[in-house]
Amino acid sequence: MRTSFSVKEPINYYLCPRFEKTFSFLGKKWNGLIIDVLLQEGKLRFREIARQIPKCSDRVLVERLRELENDGVIVRNDYADSSLIEYCLTDQGRELAPIMTQLHDWSEKWYPVDEG
């Protein structure tokens, strides 16, 4: 008796450019935390964001805020008659809320906190 084997088409693992871009900016160090802080706190000044993410240097934080602004995830609000500058999420950034919640849930399940 002969067994026939079907030849399967090779799986194409080419990623969608949008998917790659999304993981590129979400996976970049500090971006997820910046987004999470702004989701939790709303509008914040640079110093307030820096206080929430103390291990991130000011230079890197400025860099990441600019990148997220260029990607349309956050907006920088300058006030003409003041030196006040605030950062907040755009609609695009706020739509990340359920994703961030799921990432928190997943990480709490699979990465237990070190007790030491």
Backbone hydrogen bonds, N-H to C=O, Kabsch-Sander energy under -0.5 kcal/mol:
donor,donor_aa,acceptor,acceptor_aa,energy
4,S,2,R,-0.5
8,K,6,S,-0.6
13,Y,11,I,-0.8
20,E,16,C,-2.5
21,K,17,P,-2.3
22,T,18,R,-2.4
23,F,19,F,-2.4
24,S,20,E,-2.2
25,F,21,K,-2.3
26,L,22,T,-2.6
27,G,23,F,-2.2
28,K,24,S,-0.6
31,N,28,K,-1.8
32,G,26,L,-0.5
32,G,28,K,-0.7
34,I,30,W,-2.6
35,I,31,N,-2.6
36,D,32,G,-2.5
37,V,33,L,-2.8
38,L,34,I,-2.3
39,L,35,I,-2.3
40,Q,36,D,-2.2
41,E,37,V,-2.9
42,G,38,L,-1.9
44,L,87,Y,-2.4
46,F,85,I,-0.5
49,I,45,R,-2.0
50,A,46,F,-2.8
51,R,47,R,-2.2
52,Q,48,E,-1.3
53,I,49,I,-1.3
56,C,53,I,-1.6
57,S,55,K,-0.5
61,L,57,S,-2.6
62,V,58,D,-2.6
63,E,59,R,-2.0
64,R,60,V,-2.9
65,L,61,L,-2.7
66,R,62,V,-2.2
67,E,63,E,-2.2
68,L,64,R,-2.8
69,E,65,L,-2.1
70,N,66,R,-2.7
71,D,67,E,-1.9
72,G,69,E,-1.3
73,V,68,L,-2.5
74,I,68,L,-1.1
75,V,88,C,-2.9
77,N,75,V,-0.6
77,N,86,E,-3.6
78,D,76,R,-0.7
79,Y,84,L,-1.4
80,A,78,D,-0.5
82,S,79,Y,-1.8
86,E,77,N,-2.2
87,Y,44,L,-3.2
88,C,75,V,-1.9
90,T,73,V,-2.3
94,R,90,T,-2.8
95,E,91,D,-1.7
96,L,93,G,-1.6
97,A,94,R,-1.8
100,M,96,L,-2.8
101,T,97,A,-2.4
102,Q,98,P,-2.2
103,L,99,I,-2.3
104,H,100,M,-2.4
105,D,101,T,-2.5
106,W,102,Q,-2.7
107,S,103,L,-2.7
108,E,104,H,-2.5
109,K,105,D,-1.6
110,W,106,W,-2.4
111,Y,107,S,-2.5
